[in-house]
């Protein structure tokens, strides 16, 4: 690991800062805007290929109106706008 990465990782660990979604794919990013009542998450796939995103809890892509229990498939260079949903809304 390059020295700068080790320093940054050490500082993040010391500050108890971690990813919003554990195990996030390396060529995507996730952001959680401040001040949102419904817990909105914006996900961007920077890859040229399709990516599968594992979700920590049920969410819904409000742009594509797609609920998901455990994962979403992201198009190349795709953007998802997710909100947390009540698992009871998903049914079985």
N, C-alpha and C positions, 0 to 999 in steps of 0.2 A: 504494500500500500504506500503510495507516495506520501511524503511528510505532511503536505498540506491537508490531505484527506484524513490522516491520523489526527492532526490537530483539530480540524473541524469536527470530526466524530467525537473526540474527547470533550470538546466544548458543548456539543449538543447533549451528550450523555450527562455531563455535569449539570446542565441547565434543565434536565429532565424533559427534553424536547424530542418528540418522535413523530413518525408519520401519522397522518390522519387515518389511513388504511394500511394495516400491516401487510407486508408482502406485495406492495405496489410494484407493478412492472416497471422496469428501468426506463423505458422510452415513453412513459406517460406521466402526466402530472395531475394532481388533484388539489383543488383549492376550496376552502370553506370561508365564504365572505362573512365578515363581522356584522353583527346586528340583524341577522336573519332569524325570524321567528320559527320557520319551518325546517331549519337545519338543511340548507341548500348546499350541495357539493357540485362543483364544476370539474369535469374530467376531460382532459385533452390527450388524445393519442398522437404522439409525434412520429410514430412509425409509418413506414410505407406499406405495412401489412396489417391484417386483421389481428386484434388482440382481445383476449378474454380477461375480464376484470372480475376477480372474486370479491364479493361484497361482505362486509362484516355483519350486516343485518339487512332486512328487506328494504329496498328502495325502489323508486319509480323514476324512469327517465321522462321528465315532463315535456320535453320537446317532441319525442317520438311516442308519448303516451304508452310506454311499455313498462309494466310492473316486472320485477325480478326478485326471486327468492334468494338466490345465492350467487348469481353471476350475470354479467352482461357481455355481449359481444360488441366490440368497438370496431367501426369501419376505419380503414386507413385515414389518418389525419382527421379522425372524427372527434366530435365534441358531444359530451353528454351533460345534461343539467339534471341532477338527481335530487330527490327529496326523500327523507325517511318516511316510511309508511307503517301503519299498524299491521302486524302479521295476520290478524284476523281478516283483513280486507283481501288477502290473497286466496283464501279458500284452500282446497287441497287438489 
